[in-house]
Amino acid sequence: MASEVRLPRLGQGMESGTIVKWLKGEGEPVEKGEPLYELDTEKVTQEVEADDSGVLLRIGVREGEVEVGRTIAWIGEAGEEVAADGAAPGPADTSGATEVEEVAEEEGSPGTAREDERERGRRASPDHPVEGTEEIPSVETPSSNGGRVKASPLARRIARERGVDLARLTGTGPDGRVVAEDVERAAASEAPAAASVPVSEDEVESLPLSNVRRTIARRLTEAWQIPVFQLVVSAEMTRANELIRRRRELDPDVRLTVTDLLTKVCASALMRHRGVNVQFTDDALLAFPGANIGLAVSTLQGLVVPVLPDAHRLTLGEIAKGRADLVERAREGKLKRADLDGGTFTISNLGMYGVEQFTAVLNPPQAAILAVGATHERAVPLDGELVIQPLLTLTLTVDHRAVDGAPAAEFLRTVKESLEEPGLLL
C-alpha cells in the first residue's frame, strides 16, 4: 500500500513551509534517506529526505506554502494506483480532528485560553515555544459574515500582527486556504503610499519576498519594540593581532580571524557573567548553562545567524573550522534548521567592510548582541606622549528587560580585557 509523504515539522514552532522544487519526478525510484524535495521554512531552505523507498507515484503539491502534516505526495510500488480521493487530502490528524474550529474569542472562553497559551509560548521564545504549547496544524477562522475562513497558522499569526481581516481575503492556497503571501500582500496594499518620483514601469523591478526575507522583516520589527541600551568600548588589539598572526604561521591550514578570537572571548566572558547569557520571558529569565554563539552571515537570500554550540568548550582552532564550515554552507544555502537554533548570544562583524562602528539590532529572544567594527590605528595619549595603537570598537546592544547596565558593562569590560591580553584565555 502506498505511503503518504507528509510535510514534516523541522523544529518547534514551525507551522508551515514552502515547497520550492521536487528533486524527483513522478514515476522515478526513491530510496529511503535520499533527498526528495527542497523546503523553504522561515529560517532556511533545505533538502528533505524520503522516509520510505519505492516509486514516487504522485506529487500532490507541486510548490507553494503547505501546513505541517499535510500530505504532499505518495510513495509505493511501481504501477500501484493512488485512490482518487487522495489527490487533495487534508492535514494530518494530530489532535483527533482534521479541522479545528476556533470559538469566538470572548473573554474567558476556552478558545481565548488556548490562544493566550500559544501567545505566551511565542513571547517566551519565537523560535522555541515553551513545552506543552498547543499547536494546531490547520484552522478555520470565523468570518465577519458568519462563515468560516480557512487560513494557515502562519497566515493567522501575520494577520493578527498586521491587523488584517482574514474574512476580506481570497485565499490562493490549497482548497482556497489563505496563506502567508495573501496576508502580506493585503498588508502592503493597505499601507500608506510614500511620496515618490514618477518612474517608468520598465525601470522598476519587482523582487518577490522570500520566506527568509519575510522572517528577517518580522523579527527585526519585533526586536525594535524591545527596550534596549548600548554600551561602547575600544579594545587595543596589538597582542590580539600578534596572536592571530602567529597562529596562522603555525597552522596555515586553519585561517584564524578576529571573529574567531571574539567568539572565544565572548563565550568565556558569558561563562563568567552568566547574567548576560539569558533570555527574557513574561514569567522568568531563562539562564543557559552554555555559550551558543550566533554569527551573523550575509547571504544572497538575506542575513542568517548560524550557531556554534558550546563555543566556551572549543579551542580557537575548532572555532575557526566550525565558523568556516557554517559560513560556507550558509552562502551555499545548505544550512539545516538545527544550525540556526539554540543561540544565546550573537556577534555581528562588519569590520571587513571598513565600518568603524555601528549598532546591531537585537536578535530575539537573545538578550545581547555585539557589533564589531574595523581595527584602525589611532593616536592615543600614553604616559604623557601620543602613541599609535590599533583600536577595535565594540558596541553591545542589550535587552534592558533582562540585563541591567552594570552587569552588561562588567561583561563588556571582560571582553575588552581578554582582547588586550588574549594569553589569559589560553
N, C-alpha and C positions, 0 to 999 in steps of 0.2 A: 504494500500500500504506500502511495506517495506520502512523503513527509513534507510538512509545511515549513517554509523559511519565514520566520518572523523577525521584525526589526528588533534588535537586542537593546537592552539598556546598558550602555557602556560607561556607567558611572552614576552615583547617586545624584538625584536632581534632574537627570536627563528625562525630558518629556517627549521629545520628537527629534527627528533627524531628517536630513535632505539627501535622497539618493542622487548621486552625481552621475555615475555611469556603471553599467554592468560589465564585468570583466569576462563573463561567459555568456554565450548566446543560447537561445532555446535549442534543445537537441544535442548540446555538447556535453561530454562526460565531465563529471566533477568529482574530485577526491576530497575526502574529509580533511580539513585544515588548509585547503587551497583557497587563495583569495578569490572571492565571488563577486564582490561589488565594492564601489567606493562610497563612503557615507560621510557627509558633511554635518558635523554637530556644531553646537555653539562654540566649541573650543578649537576643534581641529578636524581636518579631513583625513580619514584613514581607511585602509582596506579592511573589509570584514570577511572572515574566513567561513567556509562552509562547515556546517555541523555534521553533515552526512555525505556519504559517497553515493554516486548514481549518475543519472542523467538529469539535466535541468529541463524539466518538462514544460514549464510555463512560467513566464515572468508576469506577475500581477500588477506591479507598479514599476513602470519604466524609469521614472525620475520624479523629483519633487519631494515636498515635505510629507513625512509619514509619522504617525504616532507610534510610540514604543509599543510593541506587542502585535502590531498589525501584520497579517500575512502578506508577504510581498512576492513569493514565488513558491514553486513546488519542485521537489527532487524525488525521483523514483526510478523504476526500471524502464529500460528502453521500450517504447511502444505503449507504455501504461497511459491510460486516459485519466484526465483530471475532471472531476464532476463539474457540470456546468454551473451549479450554484456555488462553486468555489472560486469563480472568477473575480468576485469582489467581496471577499469575506470581511467581517467586522474585526475590531480589535480583539486581542487575546482576553480570555475570561480570567482576569487576575483578582477579581473581588466578588465573584459569584454572579455577575451580570455583565453582558457585553456592552450595555449602555447604562450610564448612570445619570439620573436627572437630579439636578440640584434644586432644593426647595428655595422659595423666595427668601432672600436674605433679610429676615426680620430679626429684631433684637431678641436674643435668647433662643432662636430656632436651632435645630441640630445642624442645618446647613451652615449657619454662621459659625458655630463652634468648630466644624470641620475646616472651614475656610480660614478661620483665625489660627488654627493649629498649623495649617500649611504655611501661612504667612510668617508665623513665629519661626518656623524652621528655616524659611528663606532668609529672614533677617539675621538669624543666628549664623548662617553661612550660606551665601548664594550658591556655592558650588557643592556644598555638603550639607544638605538638610539634616536636622537633628534626628537621631534614631527614633523610629516609631512614627515619623511624619506620614500621614496618609497620602498616597499618590493615586490619582485617577487617570487611567490611560485615555479615556475618551468621554467627553462631557457634552451634554446638551444644555444650553443656557436659555433661560426664559427670555422671550422677545416682548417688545412693548405691545404687540397686538395679541398676546396670549398664546402664540405658537411657540415652537421650540427652535432654537438656532444651534446647529451643530458647529462646534469650534474646537480646535485642538487646544490642549492645555497651555502651550506656549502662546497661542493667539489670545487666549483669555487673559493671560498674565500681562502681555503687552498692552492689550486694550484697557485693562484696569489701570496700568501705569500712565497711559496716554489720554485717558478719558474718552475713549472711542466706544460708541454704542454698537455692539455686535449685531443688533437687530437690523441695522440700516445697511449692513454689508452683504454683498453677494459673494459667496464662497467659491473659490477656484480649486479647492482641494477635492479629494475623492468623495463622491456622493454629495457634492455641493458643500462640503465642510469648509468653514472659514479657517484659513491658515495664517501664519505669522505675516507673510507677504501682503495679504489682504489688509491686515490691520496697519502695517507700516505705510502702505500706500494711502490709506484713508487718513492717517495721522498727518502725513506730509501734505495732502491736499487741503486739510483744514488749517494748517499753519499759516500765519500772515505772510504774504508775499513781500520779500525785501525789494527795495528800490534797486534797479539795475539799469545798466546802459544797454539799449537795444542792440542785439547782435543777430547776425544771420543764422538761421537754423543749421546751416552747413558747418558753422564754426563751433557749435555746441555738441559735445559728446556726452551721451548718457551712459554712465557706468553703473550697472546693477550692483546693489549691495550684497556682498557675500555674507554668510552666516557669521564668519569671523568679524567682519566689519560691523555688523549689527550688534554683536556681542560687545565689541570694544566701545561702541557708542553708548550702549545701555549701561555698561559697568562704569564708564567714566562719568556719566550723568549721576549714577548712584554715588560715586566717590565724591563728587562735587558737593553733595549735600552733607557730607561728614564734617564736623568741626575739626579742623587741623591747625597745626602750627609748624613753623620751620625753624631749624637751627643750622647755622653755617659756621664751618671752621676751615682753616687751611692747614694742610699737613706738609711738612718739609720732607721731600722724597729722595734725598741723597742716598741714604742707606737702602731704601726700598729699591731704587733703580739699580744700585750695585748688586743687590741680591738677585734681581731678575736677570741682569746681565750674566752673572756668574753661573746661575742655574742653566741658562741657555747654552753656555760654553760647555758645561759638564754633561748636559743631556740634550744635544741638538735635536733629537727626535721628538722631544716634548717642548713645544714652544710656550713657555710661561709668559703670561701677560699681567698687566696691572689688575685686570678684572679678577684673575685667579688669586692674586695675593689679597685683594679686597674681599673675595669670597671667604678665604681662610680667616682673615682678620675679623670680619663681621660675624662669622659663625662662632669664633672663640669669644667675641665680646657678648654675643647673645647668651652664651652659657654662663658668663659672669653676671650679666644683667638680665635675668630671666623675666623681669617685669616688662621688658620690651618685646619679648618673644611670645606675644599674646594676641588674642582676638576678642573683640567686644561682642557680646550678645545682650539681649534685653534682660536676661536673668543672671548672667555670670560672665566673668572673664575666663576665657579658655587659655590656660597656660600649657605650653608644649614642652616635652622633655628633650627634643632635639631641634637643631637648627637646619631647616629645609630651605635653602637659599634659591629664590627665583631669579633668573637672569633675563632681563628684557631684551628680546631679539627682534629686529626689524626684518620682515619678510615681504614678498610681493603681495601676499594676502592681507598683510597688516601686522600689527605688533602682537607677539605671543610671548609668554613667560614660562619657559620650561624650568623644571626644578631639579636641583641637585640635592637629594635627600641626605640627611645626616652629614652635612658638609663639615661639621666640627670633628668628625671622626676620620676625615680624609686627609692624606698628605697633599702638599702643593702639587706634586706630580699627578696624583689621582684626580685632583680638582681640575687641572689643566686638560687631562684626557677626557674627563667627563664633560667639561664645558665645550670642548671642540666637537665632541660627538653630538651634543644637544644642538649646538648652533648649526652644524652641517645638516642634521635631519630636519631642523626647523625650516631652513631655507629650501630644502628639497621637498617639503610638505610631507615628511614621513614620521612626524611625531605621533605618538599614541596618547590617548587620553590620560593614561597613568603618568606620562611625562609632565603633565600640566597640573596635576592635583597635589595637594598637601603642602604647598608653600607657606612658610611662616614669616618670611622677610624677603624683600626684593631689592636688587641692585640694578640701576639704570645708568649706563655709561655712554656718554656722548663725547668723550674726550677725543676719540679718533676722528671726529669731525671738526676739531678745533674749537668746540664750545668751551668757554672758560667756566661758566656757572649757569645752572638752570634749576628749576623746581619741578620735581616729578610729581605726578598725580598719584595719590594713594591707590594701591592695588587691593581693594576689599576682598575678603574680610581681614586682611593683614593689618596690623596696627602701625607699620612703619615702612618707608621706602627710602633708599639712599640714592641721591642723584650725584653723579661723578663727572667732573669736567676734565679739561686737558691740563697737563702739567706745564707750567710756564715759569721761566726764570724771572725773578723779581729782585729788586734791591730791598734789602731788609736791614734795619739797624741792629747791630750786634756788638756789644762791648764798646759802644761809642763810635763804631765805624759802620759804614754801609758795606754789606756783603751781598753777593749774588747767590740766591738759593732757588732750587726748583720747588715750586709750591703747587699743591693739588687742592682744589676747592671742593669740599664735600657739603651737600645740603641734605639734611634729614627732614623728611615730612612725616608727621606723627599724628595719629588719631588721638585727639585730646580726651575723648571719652574713655580710652583705655590706658593712656600713659600720660603722666604729668610732666611738667617741664624739667624738673631736677633729675628724675631717673633717665629721661631721654638725653639730657646734657652729659650725665655720667657715662652713658653708653657711647656717645659720640666722642667724648674725651678718650675713652679706652681705644676706640678705633684710631684716632689720631696718634696716640702714643705708640700703638702697635705698628703703625706705618712708619713712624720715625725711628723706631727701634725694632725692626722685624725679627731680629735674633731672639727676642723674648718669646716668640711663638715656637721656636724650634727646640 
